[in-house]
Amino acid sequence: MHAEPQDAPYRPDHAISAISNWIGDVVAPAVFPEHRLRFRNNRWDRAVGLGDLSDAQWIEHFGRFQPLPDNLPQPLALRYHGHQFRHYNPQLGDGRGFLFGQLRDGAGRLLDLGTKGSGRTPWSRTADGRLTLKGAVREILATETLEALGVNTSKTFSVIETGEQLVRGDEPSPTRSAVLVRLSHSHIRIGSFQRLASLGELEHLAALVDYCLAQYPGPPPPADAPGREQPAVILLHQAVERMADLAASYMVAGFVHGVLNTDNIAITGESFDYGPWRFLPHWDPTFTAAYFDENGLYAFGRQPEAIRWNVGQLAVALRPLVEQPEPLIAALDRYGACYQTSMMRRFCWRLGVESQGLEADSALIEAAEHTMREERIGPHDYFHRQRGDGGVPTSLLIEEVEQIWAAIAENDDWSMLDAKIATIRKLGVALGIPPAPAG
């Protein structure tokens, strides 16, 4: 069976308060003219003890941002730098979002409630700090589908329409506004470490490593790994395993994130922040999601290398904490093998077959890719044909996304979205529990 979220009591734990004075800035949420609840994640609200909130209480917390009990007293806009299409940008940070609260799920994992479209912050620059309703609907579809396909992803927790008219250059304007809340394992990014390293805040850099190791525990490095007792080395080994699995999960899902900058890569290897994403219409390594990705840097087939490059930037940021570079290099050198192992595990899982070993699994993937290229089909069609997916369709191409949005935009008809979410969740049940990252 699929790993359904389990009901749990509300367990606030704002662990980030210990580092909040240098990881972020206290901000105030925007005041919106309207609050219309459009989406409430009725699977994950119970998993973090918030399932008993009435819709009115929900809006108070996730539309007006009244603090949750015993949680962060004020929202925190996080600071970070990042490489954007391989160009370093020190003028980043949460420009239209903030960390609103932290809590534990039934398994004891620390989870963040973070926003998108909640107003201007010190990092907004010239932007308005808002989110379009269409962007929120697209994020619902992305997160629900990726979760069903076994990708480690943030969850869209809440969407509230806010009654403003927004002007955007990349879609018909004015357009409707919304504020979104995501549930994530972490909002600490590779860019969070880059910022501290760039500013020479080495004590804070070491403290952030300790925070991540304490709050996002993982397996120890291999027994023969050099420097395996050093915190920065431990963290990099964990990041290599998690990021390699993230890359493999994208490939098996036929998913193109579109903007794999270092400020969009969470230290937990959890996919988040969905902008120009796409699912493949057919197997094409050159397929891109973002119209502004003119050189195809983040094309479908280049995603594993792009994520590996980003992990390399994490290693560069951690370098001041390690006496010699060799332990970090050794950790990075594991990426290829971890990626290959994750690809085989995930591909076999998606087919519903047992692994037959390295050589056989590699041949299976090669044959499948050949079939998809020759027949011009994507992974959704290929896996559905091979396994059946429990009789559930798996595709979510851009044409269907636009149809779902058109029904909302033109007729305020949310039935297509509701029906699609129900179908996607049935797919998740049919596929079952995905394999763990290669450790």
Buried (B, 14 or more C-beta within 10 A) or exposed (E): EBEEBEEBEBBBBBBBBEBBEBBBBBBEBBEBEEBBBBBBBEBBBBBBBBBEBEEEEBBBBBBBBEBBEEBBEBBBBBBBBBBBBEEBBEEBBBBBBBBBBBBBBBEEBBBBBBBBBBBBBBBBEEEBBBBBBBBBBBBBBBBBBBBBBBBBBBBBBBBBBBEBEBEBEEEEEEBBBBBBBBBBBBBBBBBBBBBBBBBEBEEBBBBBBBBBBEBBEBEEBEEEBBBBEBBBBBBBBBBBBBBBBBBBBBBBBBBBBBBBBBBBBBBBBBBBBBBBBBBBBBBBBEBBBBEEBEEBBBBBBBBBBBBBBBBBBBBBBBBEBBEEBEBBEBBBEBBEEBBBBBBBBBBBBBBBEEBEEEEEBBEBBEEBBEBBEEEEBBBBBBBBEBBEBBEBBBBBBEEBBEEBBEBBBEEEEBEBBEEBBEBBBBBBBBBEEBBEBBB
